[in-house]
Amino acid sequence: MASSADVSIAVVAGEPSGDLLAGRLLGGLRLHLPDARFHGIGGPAMMEHGFESQWPMDKLTVRGLFEVIPRYRELKGIQNSLRDQLLAEKPDCFIGADYPGFNLGLEAQLREAGIPTVHYIGPQIWAWRGGRIKKIIKSVSHMLVIFPFEEAIYQAAGVPVTYVGHPLAEVIPIQPDEAAARRQLGLAEDANVVTVMPGSRMGELKYNTVAFIGACKLLLQRDRSLKFVVPMAGEKQRKCFLELVAQAGLQDVELMVLDGQSHTAICAADAVLVASGTASLEVALFKKPMVIAYKIMAASYHIMKHMAYQPWIGLPNILAKETLVPELIQHAATAQTLADAMWKQLSDAPHRLQLVQRFTDMHYSLLRNSAQEGAAAVLKVINR
């Protein structure tokens, strides 16, 4: 087998979920390209496979339309610097790990210069901004998708595509061990546990924290035995979260705030209050009842709601094509409405049993060897 020392693959992930996706893909590639250079922008999951991050990943992490504006010049500067570097270097391939607002523009310029581009994962054009397919056609040499229904969408548009399965379906066991998770967190096996996940981005914390913890305070009025577990993505997020709780006068709500350990926190829960996004799919794969909520800047919300194609925002409901779990968005996501919806999730035993079966079926539908499938597609793109 020819040496892989001369192979260079550039990758950009702009947030923790993309870092996890790319980390698994790089793990699959490393088996075939043990000496290849992986570099660009990424986080700890990618670095485990020898990835060199040339900028801190958190410099890219921002959510929402108007939230980007104050950061535009900085983000554009990073994009241009990386583009110039890659155009000079000519890597064998560029992989954009999600983060389409940044990556698709970069991919278009690299592909025009003859550098093959892979995008992982497919932007949610089936949910909103379907017009983005025109940009994808120009930008992407090969698309890797994580939901089975996406393959036909890209095939119809003439974009080479591979369904690789969802990596989370491999990481999370079909039958999670709730008792072990509770022991790990020091919780009694018969405790009544609510896991609270207001988001990993600073903007999500800013808009979701007060309503989420306000809901916890109201739930305690119904059941004083409830234990609240709150996993935080990092020290910066933890500090911001605790400051927001204190400013809202909610510091009397007893919270077990964790550094990371989100999967343990979900596994230990009776029900989860979760911000919309990948975390809601994680909750479904752990077979837990949930309430999905989301709040963003008002101007962003008014634009985005008119661009949506689906009646749902939560991935579990989108995959099920029905409202399996409640969704409360923007002004509807008050402390009271969240508390009422969570109480039903905690107390409706037949509903809980139904969700376990539906989420188990969903789990199997997403289960493939994503690292192996994704790596095979990338290797084909670079002719290795």
C-alpha positions in Angstrom: 0.0 0.0 0.0 1.3 3.4 -0.9 2.3 5.7 1.9 -0.3 8.2 3.1 2.3 10.7 4.4 1.7 12.9 1.3 -2.1 13.1 1.8 -3.5 16.4 3.2 -7.1 16.7 4.2 -8.5 20.0 5.4 -11.6 20.1 7.7 -13.7 22.8 9.3 -16.1 22.2 12.2 -17.7 25.3 13.7 -19.3 23.9 16.8 -19.3 20.9 19.2 -21.8 18.8 17.2 -19.7 19.2 14.0 -16.6 18.4 16.0 -18.1 15.0 17.1 -19.2 14.2 13.6 -15.9 15.0 12.0 -14.0 13.2 14.8 -15.7 9.9 13.9 -15.1 10.5 10.2 -11.4 11.2 10.8 -11.2 8.1 13.0 -12.4 6.1 10.0 -10.0 7.8 7.6 -7.1 7.4 10.0 -7.4 3.6 9.6 -6.7 3.9 5.9 -4.4 7.0 6.0 -2.3 6.5 9.1 0.2 9.2 8.2 -2.0 11.8 6.5 -2.2 15.4 7.7 -5.6 16.5 9.0 -5.8 20.2 9.6 -8.1 23.3 9.6 -10.5 24.3 12.3 -11.9 21.8 14.8 -12.2 20.7 18.4 -11.2 18.0 20.9 -12.9 15.1 19.1 -11.0 15.8 15.9 -7.7 16.4 17.8 -7.9 12.8 19.1 -7.1 11.7 15.6 -4.1 14.0 15.2 -6.0 16.9 13.8 -4.2 20.3 13.8 -6.6 23.2 14.6 -5.2 26.4 13.2 -7.9 28.6 14.9 -9.9 27.9 18.1 -13.2 26.3 17.1 -15.2 28.5 19.5 -14.2 31.6 17.3 -16.7 30.2 14.8 -19.6 29.2 17.1 -22.6 31.5 16.6 -26.3 30.9 16.0 -29.0 32.9 14.3 -29.3 35.3 11.4 -28.8 38.7 13.2 -26.5 37.2 15.8 -23.8 36.8 13.1 -23.7 40.5 12.2 -21.5 41.7 15.1 -19.0 38.9 14.3 -19.2 39.1 10.5 -15.8 40.8 9.9 -14.0 38.4 12.2 -15.6 35.3 10.7 -15.0 36.5 7.2 -11.4 37.3 8.0 -10.9 33.7 9.3 -12.6 32.3 6.2 -10.5 34.4 3.8 -7.2 33.5 5.6 -8.0 29.8 5.5 -9.1 30.0 1.9 -5.8 31.6 0.9 -3.8 29.1 2.8 -5.7 26.1 1.2 -5.6 27.6 -2.3 -1.8 27.8 -1.9 -1.4 24.3 -0.4 -3.9 22.4 -2.6 -5.0 19.7 -0.1 -6.3 16.5 -1.5 -9.8 17.2 -0.2 -11.7 19.7 1.9 -14.4 18.5 4.3 -16.9 20.9 5.7 -18.4 19.4 8.9 -21.9 20.9 9.0 -21.7 24.7 9.7 -23.0 25.5 6.2 -23.1 29.3 6.5 -19.3 29.3 6.7 -18.4 26.1 4.9 -20.5 26.3 1.7 -19.0 29.6 0.7 -15.5 28.3 1.4 -16.2 25.1 -0.5 -17.4 27.0 -3.6 -14.1 28.8 -3.9 -12.0 25.7 -3.3 -14.0 23.6 -5.7 -13.7 26.2 -8.4 -9.9 26.0 -7.9 -10.0 22.2 -8.5 -9.9 21.1 -4.9 -12.5 18.3 -4.2 -15.0 19.2 -1.5 -17.1 16.9 0.8 -19.8 18.3 3.0 -20.8 16.3 6.1 -23.7 16.7 7.0 -26.3 17.8 4.5 -27.8 21.2 5.3 -31.5 20.9 6.3 -32.9 22.1 3.0 -35.9 19.8 3.7 -36.7 22.0 6.8 -36.0 25.5 5.5 -34.0 27.5 2.9 -34.5 25.0 0.1 -33.1 27.5 -2.3 -29.7 26.7 -0.8 -29.5 23.6 -3.1 -28.3 25.9 -5.9 -25.3 26.8 -3.8 -24.7 23.2 -2.8 -24.6 22.1 -6.5 -21.8 24.6 -7.1 -20.0 24.0 -3.8 -20.0 20.3 -3.1 -18.3 17.4 -4.9 -19.8 14.8 -2.6 -22.5 15.1 0.1 -22.6 12.8 3.2 -26.0 12.6 4.8 -27.1 11.2 8.1 -30.9 10.8 7.6 -32.1 8.1 5.2 -34.7 10.3 3.4 -32.1 12.9 2.4 -30.4 10.7 -0.2 -33.2 11.0 -2.7 -33.2 14.9 -2.3 -29.6 15.2 -3.3 -29.8 12.5 -6.0 -32.7 14.5 -7.6 -30.5 17.6 -7.6 -27.6 15.8 -9.2 -25.3 16.0 -6.2 -23.3 12.8 -5.5 -24.4 11.6 -2.1 -23.8 8.8 0.4 -26.1 8.0 3.4 -23.7 7.1 6.2 -26.2 6.7 9.1 -26.2 8.9 12.2 -23.0 8.6 14.3 -25.1 9.1 17.5 -27.0 6.0 16.8 -23.7 4.1 17.1 -22.5 5.9 20.2 -25.7 5.6 22.2 -26.8 2.0 23.2 -30.1 0.6 22.1 -30.9 -0.2 25.7 -29.3 2.6 27.9 -28.4 1.7 31.5 -30.3 4.3 33.5 -29.3 2.8 36.9 -25.5 3.0 36.0 -25.9 6.6 34.9 -27.5 7.5 38.2 -24.8 5.8 40.2 -22.2 7.7 38.2 -23.9 11.0 39.1 -24.5 10.0 42.7 -28.3 10.0 42.3 -30.6 7.5 44.0 -31.9 4.8 41.7 -35.5 5.7 42.6 -34.9 9.5 42.4 -37.2 11.7 40.2 -34.7 13.2 37.8 -35.2 16.0 35.2 -32.3 16.9 33.0 -32.3 20.4 31.7 -30.4 21.3 28.5 -30.8 25.0 27.5 -28.1 24.7 24.8 -24.4 24.7 24.2 -24.0 28.0 22.5 -23.8 31.3 24.4 -26.8 32.7 22.5 -28.9 29.7 23.3 -28.1 30.1 27.0 -28.9 33.8 26.9 -32.4 33.2 25.5 -33.4 29.8 27.1 -31.9 29.7 30.6 -34.4 31.9 32.5 -37.5 30.1 31.1 -35.9 26.7 31.6 -34.9 27.2 35.2 -38.2 29.1 35.9 -40.0 25.9 34.8 -37.9 23.9 37.2 -39.0 26.2 40.1 -42.6 25.7 39.1 -42.2 21.9 38.9 -40.8 21.9 42.4 -44.1 23.2 43.6 -45.8 20.1 42.2 -43.1 17.6 43.4 -40.5 18.7 46.0 -38.5 15.5 45.4 -37.4 16.4 41.8 -33.7 16.5 41.1 -32.5 18.8 38.3 -29.3 17.9 36.4 -27.8 20.5 34.0 -24.8 19.5 31.8 -22.7 22.4 30.5 -20.6 22.2 27.3 -17.7 24.1 28.9 -16.5 26.5 31.6 -17.5 29.6 29.6 -21.1 28.2 29.2 -21.2 27.2 32.9 -20.3 30.7 34.1 -22.8 32.4 31.7 -25.5 30.0 32.8 -25.0 30.5 36.6 -24.9 34.3 36.1 -28.2 34.2 34.2 -29.8 32.1 36.9 -28.6 34.5 39.6 -29.7 37.6 37.7 -33.2 36.1 37.4 -33.3 35.4 41.1 -33.6 31.7 40.6 -30.5 30.6 42.6 -32.8 29.0 45.2 -33.5 26.2 42.7 -31.1 23.4 43.6 -29.3 22.3 40.4 -26.6 19.7 39.8 -24.5 21.5 37.2 -22.1 19.2 35.4 -19.0 19.8 33.3 -19.9 17.9 30.2 -21.4 14.4 30.8 -24.4 15.3 28.7 -25.1 11.6 27.7 -24.9 10.5 31.4 -27.3 13.3 32.4 -29.8 12.3 29.7 -29.5 8.6 30.5 -30.1 9.3 34.2 -33.3 11.3 33.5 -37.0 10.5 33.8 -37.6 13.3 31.3 -35.6 16.1 29.6 -36.2 19.7 28.9 -34.1 20.4 25.8 -33.3 23.2 23.4 -34.0 22.2 19.8 -31.1 20.8 17.9 -28.9 17.7 17.9 -29.5 17.3 21.6 -33.2 16.5 21.1 -32.1 13.6 18.9 -29.7 12.4 21.6 -32.6 12.4 24.0 -34.7 10.3 21.6 -31.9 7.8 21.1 -31.8 7.5 24.9 -35.6 6.7 24.7 -36.5 9.6 27.1 -39.7 11.7 27.2 -38.9 15.3 26.5 -40.1 18.8 25.9 -38.4 20.6 23.1 -38.1 24.4 23.4 -36.3 27.2 21.6 -36.0 31.0 21.8 -33.8 33.2 19.7 -33.5 36.9 18.8 -36.9 38.1 17.8 -35.8 39.5 14.4 -34.2 36.1 13.5 -37.3 34.2 14.6 -39.7 36.3 12.5 -37.6 35.7 9.4 -36.9 32.0 10.0 -40.5 31.1 10.8 -41.6 32.2 7.3 -38.8 30.2 5.7 -39.7 26.9 7.4 -41.1 23.9 5.3 -41.9 21.6 8.2 -44.5 22.0 10.9 -41.9 20.9 13.5 -38.5 22.0 14.6 -37.4 19.1 16.7 -35.6 16.3 15.0 -37.6 13.5 16.8 -40.8 14.9 15.4 -39.4 15.6 12.0 -38.2 12.0 11.7 -41.5 10.6 13.0 -43.5 13.0 10.8 -45.8 13.7 13.7 -45.7 15.4 17.1 -44.4 12.7 19.3 -43.2 15.2 21.9 -44.2 18.8 22.6 -42.5 21.8 21.0 -42.7 25.2 22.5 -41.1 28.0 20.5 -40.3 31.7 21.2 -43.1 33.4 23.1 -44.9 30.1 23.7 -41.8 28.9 25.7 -42.6 30.5 29.1 -41.7 29.0 32.4 -45.4 28.1 33.0 -45.9 26.4 29.6 -42.7 24.5 29.9 -43.5 23.3 33.4 -47.0 22.2 32.4 -45.6 20.2 29.4 -42.8 18.7 31.4 -45.2 17.6 34.1 -47.2 15.6 31.5 -44.0 14.0 30.2 -43.2 12.9 33.8 -46.6 11.7 34.8 -48.1 10.1 31.7 -46.9 6.4 32.0 -48.6 5.0 28.8 -47.1 7.9 26.8 -43.7 7.1 28.1 -44.0 3.4 27.1 -45.1 4.4 23.6 -42.2 6.7 23.2 -39.7 4.0 24.1 -41.0 1.9 21.2 -41.1 4.7 18.7 -37.6 5.9 19.7 -36.2 2.4 19.5 -37.5 2.0 15.9 -36.0 5.4 15.1 -32.7 4.3 16.5 -32.5 1.2 14.3 -33.4 3.3 11.2 -30.3 5.6 11.8 -27.9 2.8 12.7 -25.0 2.2 10.3 -21.2 2.3 10.6 -20.9 6.0 9.8 -17.1 6.2 10.2 -16.6 3.3 7.8 -19.2 4.5 5.3 -18.0 8.1 5.4 -14.4 7.2 5.1 -15.1 5.0 2.1 -16.8 7.9 0.3 -14.0 10.4 1.1 -11.4 7.9 -0.1 -13.3 7.5 -3.4 -13.3 11.3 -3.8 -9.5 11.5 -3.4 -8.9 8.3 -5.4 -7.2 6.3 -2.7 
